[in-house]
Amino acid sequence: MYDAANLKKLPALKSLAPEAMGAFEALDKAALAEGAIPRKYKELMALAVALTTQCPYCLEVHREAAKKAGATEQELAETVFVAVALRAGAALTHGTHLLP
C-alpha cells in the first residue's frame, strides 16, 4: 500500500478540496515553524510521533526535514528510542487496566 509516489497525488486532493487542504497546509506550516522550540527539535518530535503512529510518509518527510534542519544521525537514533520508550510505557500503563 505504501508508495512514496502517492505523495505526488497531493495536488489532486488540493484541487478537489482546496479549503481543507489550505487549512491543513497553514496548520502544518505554523506548527513546524521556528519559534520558542527550534525547527530541528520540532522535526525530531514529528519523527517520534511518526514512529509511534507508524506512518511511512511522515517518517520520510520529517526525516528529510530534520536532516535539513541540522539533525545528526545520533539525534535521529536517540529519537527512535524516545518513541520506543513511549510505546513501551503506554503498554505498561495500559496493562494496569488488566488488574483488579
Distance bins in CASP14 RR format, pairs under 12 A and 6 or more apart:
PFRMAT RR
TARGET T0000
AUTHOR 0000-0000-0000
RMODE 2
METHOD distances of the structure
MODEL  1
1 55 0 0 0 0 0 1 0 0 0 0 0
1 56 0 0 0 0 1 0 0 0 0 0 0
1 57 0 0 0 0 0 1 0 0 0 0 0
2 54 0 0 0 0 0 1 0 0 0 0 0
2 55 0 0 0 0 1 0 0 0 0 0 0
2 56 1 0 1 0 0 0 0 0 0 0 0
2 57 1 0 0 1 0 0 0 0 0 0 0
2 58 0 0 0 0 0 1 0 0 0 0 0
2 59 0 0 0 0 1 0 0 0 0 0 0
2 60 0 0 0 0 1 0 0 0 0 0 0
3 9 0 0 0 0 1 0 0 0 0 0 0
3 56 0 0 0 0 1 0 0 0 0 0 0
3 57 0 0 0 0 1 0 0 0 0 0 0
3 60 0 0 0 0 0 1 0 0 0 0 0
4 10 0 0 0 0 0 1 0 0 0 0 0
4 56 0 0 0 0 1 0 0 0 0 0 0
4 57 1 0 0 1 0 0 0 0 0 0 0
4 58 0 0 0 0 0 1 0 0 0 0 0
4 59 0 0 0 0 0 1 0 0 0 0 0
4 60 1 0 0 1 0 0 0 0 0 0 0
4 61 0 0 0 0 1 0 0 0 0 0 0
4 64 0 0 0 0 0 1 0 0 0 0 0
5 57 0 0 0 0 0 1 0 0 0 0 0
5 60 0 0 0 0 0 1 0 0 0 0 0
6 12 0 0 0 0 0 1 0 0 0 0 0
6 13 0 0 0 0 0 1 0 0 0 0 0
6 56 0 0 0 0 0 1 0 0 0 0 0
6 57 1 0 0 1 0 0 0 0 0 0 0
6 60 0 0 0 0 0 1 0 0 0 0 0
7 13 0 0 0 0 0 1 0 0 0 0 0
7 55 0 0 0 0 0 1 0 0 0 0 0
7 56 0 0 0 0 0 1 0 0 0 0 0
7 57 1 0 0 1 0 0 0 0 0 0 0
7 58 0 0 0 0 0 1 0 0 0 0 0
7 60 0 0 0 0 1 0 0 0 0 0 0
7 61 1 0 0 1 0 0 0 0 0 0 0
7 64 0 0 0 0 0 1 0 0 0 0 0
8 14 0 0 0 0 0 1 0 0 0 0 0
8 57 0 0 0 0 0 1 0 0 0 0 0
9 15 0 0 0 0 0 1 0 0 0 0 0
9 16 0 0 0 0 0 1 0 0 0 0 0
9 21 0 0 0 0 0 1 0 0 0 0 0
9 57 0 0 0 0 0 1 0 0 0 0 0
10 16 0 0 0 0 0 1 0 0 0 0 0
10 17 0 0 0 0 0 1 0 0 0 0 0
10 21 1 0 0 1 0 0 0 0 0 0 0
10 22 0 0 0 0 0 1 0 0 0 0 0
10 24 0 0 0 0 1 0 0 0 0 0 0
10 25 0 0 0 0 1 0 0 0 0 0 0
10 28 0 0 0 0 0 1 0 0 0 0 0
10 57 0 0 0 0 1 0 0 0 0 0 0
10 61 0 0 0 0 0 1 0 0 0 0 0
11 17 0 0 0 0 0 1 0 0 0 0 0
11 18 0 0 0 0 0 1 0 0 0 0 0
11 21 0 0 0 0 1 0 0 0 0 0 0
11 22 0 0 0 0 0 1 0 0 0 0 0
11 25 0 0 0 0 0 1 0 0 0 0 0
12 18 0 0 0 0 0 1 0 0 0 0 0
12 21 0 0 0 0 0 1 0 0 0 0 0
13 19 0 0 0 0 0 1 0 0 0 0 0
13 20 0 0 0 0 1 0 0 0 0 0 0
13 21 1 0 1 0 0 0 0 0 0 0 0
13 22 0 0 0 0 0 1 0 0 0 0 0
13 24 0 0 0 0 1 0 0 0 0 0 0
13 25 0 0 0 0 0 1 0 0 0 0 0
14 20 0 0 0 0 1 0 0 0 0 0 0
14 21 1 0 1 0 0 0 0 0 0 0 0
14 22 1 0 0 1 0 0 0 0 0 0 0
14 23 0 0 0 0 0 1 0 0 0 0 0
14 24 0 0 0 0 1 0 0 0 0 0 0
14 25 0 0 0 0 1 0 0 0 0 0 0
15 21 0 0 0 0 1 0 0 0 0 0 0
15 22 0 0 0 0 0 1 0 0 0 0 0
17 23 0 0 0 0 1 0 0 0 0 0 0
17 24 0 0 0 0 1 0 0 0 0 0 0
17 25 0 0 0 0 0 1 0 0 0 0 0
18 24 0 0 0 0 0 1 0 0 0 0 0
18 25 0 0 0 0 0 1 0 0 0 0 0
19 25 0 0 0 0 0 1 0 0 0 0 0
19 26 0 0 0 0 0 1 0 0 0 0 0
20 26 0 0 0 0 0 1 0 0 0 0 0
20 27 0 0 0 0 0 1 0 0 0 0 0
21 27 0 0 0 0 0 1 0 0 0 0 0
21 28 0 0 0 0 0 1 0 0 0 0 0
22 28 0 0 0 0 1 0 0 0 0 0 0
22 29 0 0 0 0 1 0 0 0 0 0 0
22 30 0 0 0 0 0 1 0 0 0 0 0
23 29 0 0 0 0 0 1 0 0 0 0 0
23 30 0 0 0 0 0 1 0 0 0 0 0
24 30 0 0 0 0 0 1 0 0 0 0 0
24 31 0 0 0 0 0 1 0 0 0 0 0
25 31 0 0 0 0 0 1 0 0 0 0 0
25 32 0 0 0 0 0 1 0 0 0 0 0
26 32 0 0 0 0 0 1 0 0 0 0 0
26 33 0 0 0 0 0 1 0 0 0 0 0
27 33 0 0 0 0 0 1 0 0 0 0 0
28 42 0 0 0 0 0 1 0 0 0 0 0
28 43 0 0 0 0 0 1 0 0 0 0 0
28 46 0 0 0 0 1 0 0 0 0 0 0
28 58 0 0 0 0 0 1 0 0 0 0 0
28 61 0 0 0 0 1 0 0 0 0 0 0
28 62 0 0 0 0 0 1 0 0 0 0 0
28 65 0 0 0 0 0 1 0 0 0 0 0
29 39 0 0 0 0 0 1 0 0 0 0 0
29 42 0 0 0 0 0 1 0 0 0 0 0
29 65 0 0 0 0 0 1 0 0 0 0 0
30 42 0 0 0 0 0 1 0 0 0 0 0
31 37 0 0 0 0 0 1 0 0 0 0 0
31 39 0 0 0 0 0 1 0 0 0 0 0
31 42 1 0 0 1 0 0 0 0 0 0 0
31 43 0 0 0 0 0 1 0 0 0 0 0
31 45 0 0 0 0 1 0 0 0 0 0 0
31 46 0 0 0 0 1 0 0 0 0 0 0
31 49 0 0 0 0 0 1 0 0 0 0 0
31 62 0 0 0 0 0 1 0 0 0 0 0
32 38 0 0 0 0 0 1 0 0 0 0 0
32 39 1 0 0 1 0 0 0 0 0 0 0
32 40 0 0 0 0 0 1 0 0 0 0 0
32 41 0 0 0 0 0 1 0 0 0 0 0
32 42 1 0 1 0 0 0 0 0 0 0 0
32 43 1 0 0 1 0 0 0 0 0 0 0
32 44 0 0 0 0 0 1 0 0 0 0 0
32 45 0 0 0 0 1 0 0 0 0 0 0
32 46 1 0 0 1 0 0 0 0 0 0 0
32 47 0 0 0 0 0 1 0 0 0 0 0
32 49 0 0 0 0 0 1 0 0 0 0 0
32 58 0 0 0 0 0 1 0 0 0 0 0
32 61 0 0 0 0 0 1 0 0 0 0 0
32 62 0 0 0 0 1 0 0 0 0 0 0
32 65 1 0 0 1 0 0 0 0 0 0 0
32 66 0 0 0 0 0 1 0 0 0 0 0
32 68 0 0 0 0 0 1 0 0 0 0 0
32 69 0 0 0 0 1 0 0 0 0 0 0
33 39 1 0 0 1 0 0 0 0 0 0 0
33 42 0 0 0 0 1 0 0 0 0 0 0
33 43 0 0 0 0 0 1 0 0 0 0 0
33 65 0 0 0 0 0 1 0 0 0 0 0
33 69 0 0 0 0 0 1 0 0 0 0 0
34 40 0 0 0 0 1 0 0 0 0 0 0
34 41 0 0 0 0 0 1 0 0 0 0 0
34 42 0 0 0 0 1 0 0 0 0 0 0
34 43 0 0 0 0 0 1 0 0 0 0 0
34 69 0 0 0 0 1 0 0 0 0 0 0
35 41 0 0 0 0 1 0 0 0 0 0 0
35 42 0 0 0 0 1 0 0 0 0 0 0
36 42 0 0 0 0 0 1 0 0 0 0 0
37 43 0 0 0 0 0 1 0 0 0 0 0
37 44 0 0 0 0 1 0 0 0 0 0 0
37 45 1 0 0 1 0 0 0 0 0 0 0
37 46 0 0 0 0 0 1 0 0 0 0 0
37 69 0 0 0 0 0 1 0 0 0 0 0
38 44 0 0 0 0 1 0 0 0 0 0 0
38 45 0 0 0 0 0 1 0 0 0 0 0
38 66 0 0 0 0 0 1 0 0 0 0 0
38 69 1 0 0 1 0 0 0 0 0 0 0
38 70 0 0 0 0 1 0 0 0 0 0 0
38 71 0 0 0 0 0 1 0 0 0 0 0
38 75 0 0 0 0 0 1 0 0 0 0 0
39 45 0 0 0 0 0 1 0 0 0 0 0
39 46 0 0 0 0 0 1 0 0 0 0 0
39 62 0 0 0 0 0 1 0 0 0 0 0
39 65 0 0 0 0 1 0 0 0 0 0 0
39 66 0 0 0 0 1 0 0 0 0 0 0
39 67 0 0 0 0 0 1 0 0 0 0 0
39 68 0 0 0 0 1 0 0 0 0 0 0
39 69 1 0 1 0 0 0 0 0 0 0 0
39 70 0 0 0 0 1 0 0 0 0 0 0
39 71 0 0 0 0 1 0 0 0 0 0 0
40 46 0 0 0 0 0 1 0 0 0 0 0
40 47 0 0 0 0 0 1 0 0 0 0 0
40 62 0 0 0 0 0 1 0 0 0 0 0
40 65 0 0 0 0 1 0 0 0 0 0 0
40 66 1 0 0 1 0 0 0 0 0 0 0
40 67 0 0 0 0 1 0 0 0 0 0 0
40 68 0 0 0 0 1 0 0 0 0 0 0
40 69 1 1 0 0 0 0 0 0 0 0 0
40 70 1 0 1 0 0 0 0 0 0 0 0
40 71 1 0 1 0 0 0 0 0 0 0 0
40 72 0 0 0 0 1 0 0 0 0 0 0
40 75 1 0 0 1 0 0 0 0 0 0 0
40 76 0 0 0 0 0 1 0 0 0 0 0
40 79 0 0 0 0 0 1 0 0 0 0 0
41 47 0 0 0 0 0 1 0 0 0 0 0
41 48 0 0 0 0 0 1 0 0 0 0 0
41 62 0 0 0 0 0 1 0 0 0 0 0
41 65 0 0 0 0 0 1 0 0 0 0 0
41 66 0 0 0 0 1 0 0 0 0 0 0
41 69 0 0 0 0 1 0 0 0 0 0 0
41 70 0 0 0 0 0 1 0 0 0 0 0
41 71 0 0 0 0 1 0 0 0 0 0 0
41 75 0 0 0 0 1 0 0 0 0 0 0
41 78 0 0 0 0 0 1 0 0 0 0 0
41 79 0 0 0 0 0 1 0 0 0 0 0
41 82 0 0 0 0 0 1 0 0 0 0 0
42 48 0 0 0 0 0 1 0 0 0 0 0
42 49 0 0 0 0 0 1 0 0 0 0 0
42 62 0 0 0 0 1 0 0 0 0 0 0
42 65 0 0 0 0 1 0 0 0 0 0 0
42 66 0 0 0 0 1 0 0 0 0 0 0
42 69 0 0 0 0 1 0 0 0 0 0 0
42 71 0 0 0 0 0 1 0 0 0 0 0
42 79 0 0 0 0 0 1 0 0 0 0 0
43 49 0 0 0 0 0 1 0 0 0 0 0
43 50 0 0 0 0 0 1 0 0 0 0 0
43 58 0 0 0 0 0 1 0 0 0 0 0
43 59 0 0 0 0 0 1 0 0 0 0 0
43 61 0 0 0 0 1 0 0 0 0 0 0
43 62 1 0 1 0 0 0 0 0 0 0 0
43 63 0 0 0 0 1 0 0 0 0 0 0
43 64 0 0 0 0 1 0 0 0 0 0 0
43 65 1 0 1 0 0 0 0 0 0 0 0
43 66 1 1 0 0 0 0 0 0 0 0 0
43 67 0 0 0 0 1 0 0 0 0 0 0
43 68 0 0 0 0 1 0 0 0 0 0 0
43 69 1 0 1 0 0 0 0 0 0 0 0
43 70 0 0 0 0 1 0 0 0 0 0 0
43 71 1 0 0 1 0 0 0 0 0 0 0
43 75 0 0 0 0 1 0 0 0 0 0 0
43 76 0 0 0 0 1 0 0 0 0 0 0
43 79 0 0 0 0 1 0 0 0 0 0 0
44 50 0 0 0 0 0 1 0 0 0 0 0
44 51 0 0 0 0 0 1 0 0 0 0 0
44 62 0 0 0 0 1 0 0 0 0 0 0
44 63 0 0 0 0 1 0 0 0 0 0 0
44 65 0 0 0 0 1 0 0 0 0 0 0
44 66 1 0 1 0 0 0 0 0 0 0 0
44 67 0 0 0 0 0 1 0 0 0 0 0
44 69 0 0 0 0 1 0 0 0 0 0 0
44 70 0 0 0 0 1 0 0 0 0 0 0
44 71 1 0 0 1 0 0 0 0 0 0 0
44 72 0 0 0 0 0 1 0 0 0 0 0
44 74 0 0 0 0 0 1 0 0 0 0 0
44 75 1 0 0 1 0 0 0 0 0 0 0
44 76 1 0 0 1 0 0 0 0 0 0 0
44 77 0 0 0 0 0 1 0 0 0 0 0
44 78 0 0 0 0 1 0 0 0 0 0 0
44 79 1 0 1 0 0 0 0 0 0 0 0
44 80 0 0 0 0 0 1 0 0 0 0 0
44 81 0 0 0 0 0 1 0 0 0 0 0
44 82 0 0 0 0 1 0 0 0 0 0 0
44 83 0 0 0 0 0 1 0 0 0 0 0
45 51 0 0 0 0 0 1 0 0 0 0 0
45 52 0 0 0 0 0 1 0 0 0 0 0
45 58 0 0 0 0 0 1 0 0 0 0 0
45 62 0 0 0 0 1 0 0 0 0 0 0
45 65 0 0 0 0 0 1 0 0 0 0 0
45 66 0 0 0 0 1 0 0 0 0 0 0
45 69 0 0 0 0 0 1 0 0 0 0 0
45 71 0 0 0 0 0 1 0 0 0 0 0
45 75 0 0 0 0 0 1 0 0 0 0 0
45 79 0 0 0 0 1 0 0 0 0 0 0
45 82 0 0 0 0 1 0 0 0 0 0 0
45 83 0 0 0 0 0 1 0 0 0 0 0
45 86 0 0 0 0 0 1 0 0 0 0 0
46 52 0 0 0 0 0 1 0 0 0 0 0
46 53 0 0 0 0 0 1 0 0 0 0 0
46 55 0 0 0 0 0 1 0 0 0 0 0
46 57 0 0 0 0 0 1 0 0 0 0 0
46 58 1 0 0 1 0 0 0 0 0 0 0
46 59 0 0 0 0 1 0 0 0 0 0 0
46 60 0 0 0 0 0 1 0 0 0 0 0
46 61 0 0 0 0 1 0 0 0 0 0 0
46 62 1 0 1 0 0 0 0 0 0 0 0
46 63 0 0 0 0 1 0 0 0 0 0 0
46 64 0 0 0 0 0 1 0 0 0 0 0
46 65 1 0 0 1 0 0 0 0 0 0 0
46 66 1 0 0 1 0 0 0 0 0 0 0
46 69 0 0 0 0 0 1 0 0 0 0 0
46 71 0 0 0 0 0 1 0 0 0 0 0
46 76 0 0 0 0 0 1 0 0 0 0 0
46 79 0 0 0 0 1 0 0 0 0 0 0
46 83 0 0 0 0 0 1 0 0 0 0 0
47 53 0 0 0 0 0 1 0 0 0 0 0
47 55 0 0 0 0 0 1 0 0 0 0 0
47 58 0 0 0 0 1 0 0 0 0 0 0
47 59 1 0 0 1 0 0 0 0 0 0 0
47 60 0 0 0 0 0 1 0 0 0 0 0
47 61 0 0 0 0 1 0 0 0 0 0 0
47 62 1 0 1 0 0 0 0 0 0 0 0
47 63 1 0 0 1 0 0 0 0 0 0 0
47 64 0 0 0 0 0 1 0 0 0 0 0
47 65 0 0 0 0 1 0 0 0 0 0 0
47 66 1 0 1 0 0 0 0 0 0 0 0
47 67 0 0 0 0 0 1 0 0 0 0 0
47 69 0 0 0 0 0 1 0 0 0 0 0
47 71 0 0 0 0 1 0 0 0 0 0 0
47 75 0 0 0 0 1 0 0 0 0 0 0
47 76 1 0 0 1 0 0 0 0 0 0 0
47 77 0 0 0 0 0 1 0 0 0 0 0
47 78 0 0 0 0 0 1 0 0 0 0 0
47 79 1 0 1 0 0 0 0 0 0 0 0
47 80 0 0 0 0 1 0 0 0 0 0 0
47 81 0 0 0 0 0 1 0 0 0 0 0
47 82 0 0 0 0 1 0 0 0 0 0 0
47 83 1 0 0 1 0 0 0 0 0 0 0
48 54 0 0 0 0 0 1 0 0 0 0 0
48 55 0 0 0 0 0 1 0 0 0 0 0
48 58 0 0 0 0 0 1 0 0 0 0 0
48 59 0 0 0 0 0 1 0 0 0 0 0
48 62 0 0 0 0 1 0 0 0 0 0 0
48 63 0 0 0 0 0 1 0 0 0 0 0
48 66 0 0 0 0 0 1 0 0 0 0 0
48 71 0 0 0 0 0 1 0 0 0 0 0
48 75 0 0 0 0 0 1 0 0 0 0 0
48 76 0 0 0 0 0 1 0 0 0 0 0
48 77 0 0 0 0 0 1 0 0 0 0 0
48 78 0 0 0 0 1 0 0 0 0 0 0
48 79 1 0 1 0 0 0 0 0 0 0 0
48 80 0 0 0 0 1 0 0 0 0 0 0
48 81 0 0 0 0 1 0 0 0 0 0 0
48 82 1 0 1 0 0 0 0 0 0 0 0
48 83 1 0 1 0 0 0 0 0 0 0 0
48 84 0 0 0 0 1 0 0 0 0 0 0
48 85 0 0 0 0 1 0 0 0 0 0 0
48 86 1 0 0 1 0 0 0 0 0 0 0
48 87 0 0 0 0 1 0 0 0 0 0 0
49 55 0 0 0 0 1 0 0 0 0 0 0
49 58 1 0 0 1 0 0 0 0 0 0 0
49 59 0 0 0 0 1 0 0 0 0 0 0
49 62 0 0 0 0 1 0 0 0 0 0 0
49 79 0 0 0 0 0 1 0 0 0 0 0
49 82 0 0 0 0 0 1 0 0 0 0 0
49 83 1 0 0 1 0 0 0 0 0 0 0
49 86 0 0 0 0 1 0 0 0 0 0 0
49 87 0 0 0 0 0 1 0 0 0 0 0
50 56 0 0 0 0 1 0 0 0 0 0 0
50 57 0 0 0 0 1 0 0 0 0 0 0
50 58 1 1 0 0 0 0 0 0 0 0 0
50 59 1 0 1 0 0 0 0 0 0 0 0
50 60 0 0 0 0 1 0 0 0 0 0 0
50 61 0 0 0 0 1 0 0 0 0 0 0
50 62 1 0 1 0 0 0 0 0 0 0 0
50 63 0 0 0 0 1 0 0 0 0 0 0
50 64 0 0 0 0 0 1 0 0 0 0 0
50 65 0 0 0 0 0 1 0 0 0 0 0
50 66 0 0 0 0 0 1 0 0 0 0 0
50 76 0 0 0 0 0 1 0 0 0 0 0
50 79 0 0 0 0 1 0 0 0 0 0 0
50 80 0 0 0 0 0 1 0 0 0 0 0
50 83 0 0 0 0 1 0 0 0 0 0 0
51 58 0 0 0 0 1 0 0 0 0 0 0
51 59 1 0 0 1 0 0 0 0 0 0 0
51 62 0 0 0 0 1 0 0 0 0 0 0
51 63 0 0 0 0 0 1 0 0 0 0 0
51 76 0 0 0 0 0 1 0 0 0 0 0
51 77 0 0 0 0 0 1 0 0 0 0 0
51 78 0 0 0 0 0 1 0 0 0 0 0
51 79 1 0 0 1 0 0 0 0 0 0 0
51 80 1 0 0 1 0 0 0 0 0 0 0
51 81 0 0 0 0 1 0 0 0 0 0 0
51 82 0 0 0 0 1 0 0 0 0 0 0
51 83 1 1 0 0 0 0 0 0 0 0 0
51 84 1 0 0 1 0 0 0 0 0 0 0
51 85 0 0 0 0 0 1 0 0 0 0 0
51 86 0 0 0 0 1 0 0 0 0 0 0
51 87 0 0 0 0 1 0 0 0 0 0 0
52 58 0 0 0 0 0 1 0 0 0 0 0
52 59 0 0 0 0 0 1 0 0 0 0 0
52 79 0 0 0 0 0 1 0 0 0 0 0
52 80 0 0 0 0 0 1 0 0 0 0 0
52 82 0 0 0 0 1 0 0 0 0 0 0
52 83 1 0 1 0 0 0 0 0 0 0 0
52 84 0 0 0 0 1 0 0 0 0 0 0
52 85 0 0 0 0 0 1 0 0 0 0 0
52 86 1 0 0 1 0 0 0 0 0 0 0
52 87 1 0 1 0 0 0 0 0 0 0 0
52 88 0 0 0 0 0 1 0 0 0 0 0
52 89 0 0 0 0 0 1 0 0 0 0 0
52 90 0 0 0 0 1 0 0 0 0 0 0
52 91 0 0 0 0 0 1 0 0 0 0 0
53 59 0 0 0 0 1 0 0 0 0 0 0
53 62 0 0 0 0 0 1 0 0 0 0 0
53 83 0 0 0 0 1 0 0 0 0 0 0
53 86 0 0 0 0 0 1 0 0 0 0 0
53 87 0 0 0 0 0 1 0 0 0 0 0
54 83 0 0 0 0 1 0 0 0 0 0 0
54 87 0 0 0 0 1 0 0 0 0 0 0
55 61 0 0 0 0 1 0 0 0 0 0 0
55 62 0 0 0 0 1 0 0 0 0 0 0
55 63 0 0 0 0 0 1 0 0 0 0 0
56 62 0 0 0 0 0 1 0 0 0 0 0
56 63 0 0 0 0 0 1 0 0 0 0 0
57 63 0 0 0 0 0 1 0 0 0 0 0
57 64 0 0 0 0 0 1 0 0 0 0 0
58 64 0 0 0 0 0 1 0 0 0 0 0
58 65 0 0 0 0 0 1 0 0 0 0 0
58 66 0 0 0 0 0 1 0 0 0 0 0
58 83 0 0 0 0 0 1 0 0 0 0 0
59 65 0 0 0 0 0 1 0 0 0 0 0
59 66 0 0 0 0 0 1 0 0 0 0 0
59 76 0 0 0 0 0 1 0 0 0 0 0
59 79 0 0 0 0 0 1 0 0 0 0 0
59 80 0 0 0 0 0 1 0 0 0 0 0
59 83 0 0 0 0 0 1 0 0 0 0 0
60 66 0 0 0 0 0 1 0 0 0 0 0
60 67 0 0 0 0 0 1 0 0 0 0 0
61 67 0 0 0 0 0 1 0 0 0 0 0
61 68 0 0 0 0 0 1 0 0 0 0 0
62 68 0 0 0 0 0 1 0 0 0 0 0
62 69 0 0 0 0 1 0 0 0 0 0 0
62 71 0 0 0 0 1 0 0 0 0 0 0
62 76 0 0 0 0 0 1 0 0 0 0 0
62 79 0 0 0 0 1 0 0 0 0 0 0
62 83 0 0 0 0 0 1 0 0 0 0 0
63 69 0 0 0 0 0 1 0 0 0 0 0
63 70 0 0 0 0 0 1 0 0 0 0 0
63 71 0 0 0 0 1 0 0 0 0 0 0
63 73 0 0 0 0 0 1 0 0 0 0 0
63 75 0 0 0 0 0 1 0 0 0 0 0
63 76 1 0 0 1 0 0 0 0 0 0 0
63 77 0 0 0 0 0 1 0 0 0 0 0
63 79 0 0 0 0 1 0 0 0 0 0 0
63 80 0 0 0 0 0 1 0 0 0 0 0
64 70 0 0 0 0 0 1 0 0 0 0 0
64 71 0 0 0 0 0 1 0 0 0 0 0
64 76 0 0 0 0 0 1 0 0 0 0 0
65 71 0 0 0 0 1 0 0 0 0 0 0
65 76 0 0 0 0 0 1 0 0 0 0 0
66 72 0 0 0 0 1 0 0 0 0 0 0
66 73 0 0 0 0 0 1 0 0 0 0 0
66 75 1 0 0 1 0 0 0 0 0 0 0
66 76 1 0 0 1 0 0 0 0 0 0 0
66 77 0 0 0 0 0 1 0 0 0 0 0
66 78 0 0 0 0 0 1 0 0 0 0 0
66 79 1 0 0 1 0 0 0 0 0 0 0
66 80 0 0 0 0 0 1 0 0 0 0 0
67 73 0 0 0 0 1 0 0 0 0 0 0
67 75 0 0 0 0 1 0 0 0 0 0 0
67 76 1 0 0 1 0 0 0 0 0 0 0
67 79 0 0 0 0 0 1 0 0 0 0 0
69 75 0 0 0 0 0 1 0 0 0 0 0
69 76 0 0 0 0 0 1 0 0 0 0 0
70 76 0 0 0 0 0 1 0 0 0 0 0
71 77 0 0 0 0 0 1 0 0 0 0 0
71 78 0 0 0 0 1 0 0 0 0 0 0
71 79 0 0 0 0 1 0 0 0 0 0 0
72 78 0 0 0 0 1 0 0 0 0 0 0
72 79 0 0 0 0 0 1 0 0 0 0 0
73 79 0 0 0 0 0 1 0 0 0 0 0
73 80 0 0 0 0 0 1 0 0 0 0 0
74 80 0 0 0 0 0 1 0 0 0 0 0
74 81 0 0 0 0 0 1 0 0 0 0 0
75 81 0 0 0 0 0 1 0 0 0 0 0
75 82 0 0 0 0 0 1 0 0 0 0 0
76 82 0 0 0 0 0 1 0 0 0 0 0
76 83 0 0 0 0 0 1 0 0 0 0 0
77 83 0 0 0 0 0 1 0 0 0 0 0
77 84 0 0 0 0 0 1 0 0 0 0 0
78 84 0 0 0 0 0 1 0 0 0 0 0
78 85 0 0 0 0 0 1 0 0 0 0 0
79 85 0 0 0 0 0 1 0 0 0 0 0
79 86 0 0 0 0 0 1 0 0 0 0 0
80 86 0 0 0 0 0 1 0 0 0 0 0
80 87 0 0 0 0 0 1 0 0 0 0 0
81 87 0 0 0 0 0 1 0 0 0 0 0
81 88 0 0 0 0 1 0 0 0 0 0 0
82 88 0 0 0 0 0 1 0 0 0 0 0
82 89 0 0 0 0 0 1 0 0 0 0 0
83 89 0 0 0 0 0 1 0 0 0 0 0
83 90 0 0 0 0 0 1 0 0 0 0 0
84 90 0 0 0 0 0 1 0 0 0 0 0
84 91 0 0 0 0 0 1 0 0 0 0 0
85 91 0 0 0 0 0 1 0 0 0 0 0
85 92 0 0 0 0 0 1 0 0 0 0 0
86 92 0 0 0 0 0 1 0 0 0 0 0
86 93 0 0 0 0 0 1 0 0 0 0 0
87 93 0 0 0 0 0 1 0 0 0 0 0
87 94 0 0 0 0 0 1 0 0 0 0 0
88 94 0 0 0 0 0 1 0 0 0 0 0
88 95 0 0 0 0 0 1 0 0 0 0 0
89 95 0 0 0 0 1 0 0 0 0 0 0
89 96 0 0 0 0 0 1 0 0 0 0 0
90 96 0 0 0 0 0 1 0 0 0 0 0
90 97 0 0 0 0 0 1 0 0 0 0 0
91 97 0 0 0 0 0 1 0 0 0 0 0
91 98 0 0 0 0 0 1 0 0 0 0 0
92 98 0 0 0 0 0 1 0 0 0 0 0
92 99 0 0 0 0 0 1 0 0 0 0 0
93 99 0 0 0 0 0 1 0 0 0 0 0
END
